[in-house]
């Protein structure tokens, strides 16, 4: 059974007014053409600064649709599910689910499919929908999950994102994170990305050495950014504590 509406059961750790104030006090970085952002799945008291900073960067940009990609785990022979429903409701109101784009993704010949009725409250999708409602006036949303981060699935996700989304005024949200205790690894990742050392990058990702939560999603985002000639700017260069996320960032046009 496909649900007509998705209802958010999670309450964010900050009020709407607190989040709006935090967003408005963040600096605008001035990067144009932002079409991708990288953030953890869920908003917490520990990562609120990076959430509000990144969402500040798209506050004055209008998108037609936001695609939120994150990890999930359940048994299925197809590994790239999309959330069902016509609308999604949070404490901030209701947004339309992008059904046509979802149908474009869910071709019967590949790993994309529409999920059946279930409890989705564990997903970060709703946190990002709530944040979008604070900075976008009229936007539709689509939730995708990866059940397996194997190379073929990363390649399939990347291919679909770079083939379909250029025809939409779309924002893609890649849910991934790297704890601050892996500062040395973050510097290594930055180096291999800047040098376009893909052999080393793939080894770090698929060996598990990168320590990234949502490593396949990060890799798909990096590849999509390259295809669309976007440059990733990270929110912080160094973590102040071992649990602080290092991968928050946005991908827009490079400085000319």
N, C-alpha and C positions, 0 to 999 in steps of 0.2 A: 504493500500500500504506500503510495506517494503522499507525503504531507502537503497540504495547501499552504500552510504557514509554519515557520520556525519561530519558536518562542525562546528568548534568552532567559535562563533561570539563574544566571550569575549576576551578582551585584559588584560593581567595580569598587576598589578600595578608596576611591576619591569621589566626591560629589561632582556633578556637572559644572557647578560654579568654580570649584577648585581646579578642575582640569582646564577650563577655559582661561582662568587667570594664569595658570602655569604656561599654557600655549602662548598667550599674548605677551608674556614676559621673556620668552625665548627669542634669541636673535635670528634674523633671516640671513641665511648663508649666501644668497644671491646666485644659486646655481639654476640655470634655466633648463627646460626640457626634461624635468624629472618624470620618469615613467616607471621607476622601480624603487621600492624601499625595502630595507632589510631590518627586521625587528624580531624579538622573541614572540612566541605565540600569545602570551598573556601579559597584561599590564599588572605590575606589582608595585609595592612601595619602594622596592630597590631599583626598579628600572624606569620609574615615572619620568625622570629627566630626559632619558633618551627617547621615550615615546613622545613626550610633548615637544621636544626639539624637532624630531623628524616630521611629526604631523604639522608643526609650524611651517616647515618648508613647502608644504603643498596647500597651505591655507588659502592662498589667493589664486589657485589654479583650479580650473573646472574640468572634471573628468566625466565621461559618460558611464564608465563602469570600473569597478575595482575587483580584481581577482586575488583572492587570499589563498595562498598555498602553504600547507603545513603537514607535518607527520601525523599519522594515526596508526593504530594497530587493531586489526581484526582479520579473521580468516576469509579470504576470497581468492578465487583464481584470477580475477582481474584486479589490478593493483593501483588504479588511479581513479578513485571515486569522486563524484561531485555531489554536493549537498542538494537535496530535493527542495521543493516548495516554490510557491509563487511570491511570498514576501517573508521578511524576517523582522521580528519585533524585539526591540530592546527597551530599556527604561527611558530612552530618548526619543522613541517613536518607531515608525515603520519604514523600511526600505524595500524596494522591489528587487526580487531575484532576477538576474539576467538569463531568462529561459532560452532565448535564441542562441546566445553564445554557448550556453551549457549544451544545447543540442549539437552545436558545431564541434565541441570537444568530444562528446560521447558517441563517437562512431563505433558501430558494432564490430569493426575489424581490428580495433586496438584495445588498449587496457583501460580506457575511460568508460565509466558507467555511472548511472544515477543511483544513489543509495536509496534503500527502502527506509521506512519509518523506524526510528531508533532514538535513543537519548544521545543528543549531541552536545550536552552541556559541558563536557570535558574539553571541547575544542576552543582554541583561541580565536576562532572566527568571530565570535560575538564581541570580544574585546575590541577587535579592529573595526567591526561594524560601528560600535559605539563611538570610537575615535573619529571615524569618517563622518559620523553625524554631527560632530562638533566643528568640522572644518570644511565640509562640502554641503552645498545647498540642495543639489538634486543629483543623485548618483544611484546606479544599480550595482548589485554585488553578486559575486559568484564564489563559492567555497570549493576548493579542490584539496584533496589529501593524497599523500604518497604512503602506500603501505610497505613499500620495498624501495630501497635506494640503490638498487643494482645499476650498473652502467647502462643496460638497455632501456630501463625505465627513465633514468635521468636524460638519456638521449631523446626518448620519445616525448617527454615533457618539454624539453628545450625546443624541439622541432615544432611542436604545436604552438608554443608561446610565440616563437619568432615568426611563424607563418600566419597565425590568425590575428594576434593582437596589433600588428602594425596597421590593420584596417579599422581599428577602433581607437577612439580617444580614451585609452585605458591606462590604469595604474595597476601594477602587479606588486603584491605584498608577499615577500619571501620570508617565512618564519624560520629563523635559525638563530643560534647563539653560541658564543664561545666564552666560557668563564675567564675572568681576569687572572686566575692562577696560571693560565697558559699564555702569559705575555710573550715569552720567547717564540712560541708557535705562531702567535699573531704576527710578529715581525717577520718570521719566515714566510708566512702566507702572503704578506704584503710584497715581499721581495719577489717571490716566484710569480705572483700576479703581474707585477710591473715589468718583469723580464719576459713574460709570456712563456714561462717554462712549464708547458702543459704536462710533460712527462713527470716532473717532480710534483706538480699539483695533484695529478690523478693518483699518484702513489700515496700522497698524504691523505687524500680523501678516502680512498678505498681500503687503505690499510688500517684506518681508524686512528692513525697517528695525529691527525689534525685536531682531534678532540671536539670537533664541532657537533653540536646537537642539531640535526637537520642538515647534515653535510651534503647530501644529494640535492637538497633544495637550494642550498647556497651555490653549489656548482651550476645548477640549472640557471640560477639568477645571474651568475657571473658570465656564463656563455651567452645568455640572452642580451645582457648589457653590451657585450662585445659586438654581437650581431647588429644591434641597433645603434652602435657607435655612441654608447653612453659610458661615462666614467663614474666609478663608484667612489664616493667620499664617505669615509668613516667618521662617526660622531666623536670618537675619542682615540687618541694614539696610545694611551696608557691607562690601565685600571687603577683605581685607588684602593680597592680591596679585592680579594680573591674570587668573590662571587659576582662582581660587576661585569656585565656583558661587554665584549669588545667588538662585536660584529654589526652593531647598529650603523646604518648608513643609508644613503640614497644614491641613485644613479641618474645623472643628468648629463647635459652637454659638457664636454671638457672646456676649460678656458681657452679662448682663441688668442 
